[in-house]
Amino acid sequence: MTKDEVVVQLKKLLTERLRISPHRLQMLQLDSPLLKDGLGLDSLDCVELLIGIEDEFGLAFDESQEDWMQHFSCLETLSELVLRAKDAMP
């Protein structure tokens, strides 16, 4: 799976899980902020999105092992998280 494919799926999850307008997501760049002054995601949105990522990509994350909010800074970091986790799968 390529980064572009992951980004498309992440945008789909943002629309489906968090009900963010597809029009707003069209303007979202890889380095556009997802939190606070950017897209406006909060910690509950991030948890919901992480659950969606697990479901969509067949991944399982241990939420107690990391500072997860750092991965939600932008689509770039979030897509890298998914790709790393997919690569680590047996």
C-alpha positions in Angstrom: 0.0 0.0 0.0 1.3 3.4 -0.9 1.2 6.6 1.1 -1.2 8.1 -1.3 -3.6 5.2 -0.9 -3.3 5.5 2.9 -4.1 9.2 2.7 -7.2 8.6 0.6 -8.4 6.0 3.2 -7.6 8.4 6.0 -9.7 11.2 4.4 -12.5 8.7 3.9 -12.3 7.8 7.6 -12.4 11.5 8.5 -15.5 11.9 6.5 -17.3 8.8 7.7 -16.2 8.6 11.3 -16.0 12.3 12.2 -18.4 13.7 9.6 -15.9 16.2 8.3 -17.1 17.6 5.0 -15.4 16.2 1.9 -15.0 19.8 0.7 -12.9 20.7 3.7 -10.8 17.6 3.2 -10.1 18.5 -0.5 -8.1 21.5 0.7 -6.2 19.5 3.3 -2.5 19.0 2.5 -0.2 16.4 3.9 1.3 18.9 6.3 -2.0 20.7 7.2 -2.6 20.6 10.9 -5.3 18.2 12.1 -5.5 19.4 15.7 -6.8 22.6 17.2 -6.4 25.6 14.8 -6.1 23.3 11.8 -8.9 20.8 11.1 -10.0 21.1 14.8 -9.7 17.5 16.0 -9.7 17.0 19.7 -8.6 14.0 21.7 -11.9 12.2 21.4 -11.8 12.7 17.6 -8.3 11.1 17.6 -9.5 8.1 19.6 -12.4 7.6 17.2 -10.1 8.0 14.2 -7.6 5.5 15.7 -10.3 3.0 16.2 -11.3 3.5 12.5 -7.7 3.1 11.4 -7.5 -0.2 13.3 -10.7 -1.4 11.6 -9.9 -0.1 8.1 -6.3 -1.3 8.0 -6.6 -4.4 10.2 -4.2 -3.0 12.7 -4.1 -3.1 16.5 -2.4 -0.4 18.5 -1.4 -0.5 22.2 -2.7 2.9 23.3 -0.7 2.8 26.5 2.6 2.5 24.8 2.9 5.8 23.0 2.0 9.5 23.0 -0.6 9.1 20.3 -1.4 12.7 19.8 2.0 13.3 18.1 0.8 11.1 15.2 -2.3 13.2 14.7 -0.4 16.4 14.0 -1.0 16.1 10.2 -1.9 13.6 7.5 1.9 13.0 6.9 2.5 11.7 10.4 -0.7 9.8 10.5 0.0 8.0 7.2 3.5 7.2 8.3 2.1 5.6 11.5 -0.2 3.4 9.4 2.6 2.4 6.9 5.0 1.6 9.8 2.4 -0.6 11.5 1.5 -2.3 8.2 5.2 -3.0 7.6 5.6 -4.5 11.1 2.8 -7.0 10.6 3.8 -10.6 10.1 
